[in-house]
Amino acid sequence: MSPNELQSELVDAKKELFNLRLQNATSQLDNTARIKEVRRNIARIRTVMTRKERGLA
């Protein structure tokens, strides 16, 4: 993926995480495991971005 695609993917994941946290706080969230999945996805995206910046990938 290009850096722009990674950045847009990161923004989307952060928005989703915010919405999931909001739903969890108002007891509307059924699948709480989704929060963990999204957090890990954010970490993966950031890792790929860092590797590309350093020229390791």
Secondary structure, 3 states (H helix, E strand, C coil): CCHHHHHHHHHHHHHHHHHHHHHHHCCCCCCCHHHHHHHHHHHHHHHHHHHHHHCCC
